């Protein structure tokens, strides 16, 4: 705020890119790069190779080229006559459920996260850290334990159902465990802090004067929210959405414990192929399909967001 | 002065109408032992179409007063009327008042044109009216070539112009300016002073300007209220404030000043005869409501430019040094009772040699150049 605009470009040109500095930058990056190459790109490459091989009888792979893994991602063959091919609706259902539940999770996290982050950002400076600390407390507990805790709340003999029955609102328990709703609830709970933190960071930087200027120029509370606060904290929404959506679509523990065998998500399907299914190439192909889905969704999302930002005048 | 003018009488009868009427206005922040009284029983009348300045050091309450008028804060007690209507409880979006913020607060995600059109859009004006008024405002502040830029792409001075255009676009009754020039460098500040004055005359809108810069206040204002410690110490035209400061703070805060002890010999009405150090008796003006007592020692003010070195003067002094400023020379002296005294001599000719240090000098004070302060 202090020296808006004017001096910014001057400051930016001051840091000169000398060859020495360039080399030093690479040296500093080296450890992180090494980890990335060996721990991320390496395995990914192996998965890519595996997806084009045939499955071994007891898991693993046999070294012969095959497109069967990729084929089986979308189609299934009749057990008795492999020539009869049909769309693999089970897989497609799981794809759809993963995308839909992740989107719902992202949206509910944004809706719940916004007021939460706003509440924290508008507290006095010295109490904000306490609130932020409280937000991060769930991260201190093991994910498994937290998920079991949710089970305790929503299962048929759980907290909600017994309370409702005790007070006579219902006669038979509402089935919540092993439904899409259970997964949705679990993921929203687990990933909410990932939305709140970047939103808070964006709001923390928001100058209160912009809001005052909005009110001063005849905007109502609602208009200030829509025309000033939301556009200005958009980077927080983008970061938060990415942070929630990506782990949601690959979630494994939450759907496994809360969705059971009935409501499977992509992560569980992939695990199944590497485990009981003993079809590593299919598992690899599914993993890569998920990767493509995520990258595709991200590109689409960022493009939409940026298109809105282009000036509408002239 | 005019502080008491409007009380109990309809303000619109004579002279320019009153735009903002402030009576017994107080603002207290916090409560209990940590309460802080930012404004203490303020009385002010701001006239329609005038350039009114709230002048004072930082923390004096001038910005709080501006924020009360704007509606960002609500008064703890007292009356605040804009155009004859009490505005207590109304938010800033329901007052015919717009603000130019200290750091402009231009919306960074909007183009300059969108910034200027924002207020009109919120008022529900038609798209064509918003567009035409925006164009008009861009022309008014000479920024029409940059309508589609974002605030981050223009300089501080240009941001200042856009902030002005944005606040003027909805045609408010009153424009509030919160130290709008303080972030600009000296040259730009001078330019903007002229520009502000031009805009005020062209639009006819009442300007309420907050500053801690006394020179800015003197050059631009129709009237000034000097504020300190949450109270209005003096209100008047720049001429009145400068030449007839009522209190030591006002005299000290505005311009360079000499404070000298003097004794009241006799008085009548607004004037008194005072005995200066060294025995010379001169006429001095008294501040409004001053209860003079013969024989009382008071402090008088003499502006440096109202004094000159002569053969036979009112005060006897020794020269300490002389500082050359180009257009004028400041001569630092010490009176016989060791009171420091500054004298400003305009350099009308090149041949005038500055007095030498240690030299004895006589100081003559111009007619009407002595003002008694409230003790």
Interface residues (C-beta under 8 A of the other chain):
Chain A: X1 X2 X3 X4 X5 X6 X8 X207 X209 X210 X212 X213 X214 X215 X216 X217 X218 X219 X220 X223 X227 X228 X231 X232 X309 X311 X313 X314
Chain B: X70 X71 X72 X91 X92 X93 X94 X97 X98 X99 X101 X103 X104 X105 X106 X107 X108 X109 X111 X113 X114 X118 X119 X122 X123 X147 X148 X151 X152 X153 X154 X155 X156 X159 X166 X167 X170 X183
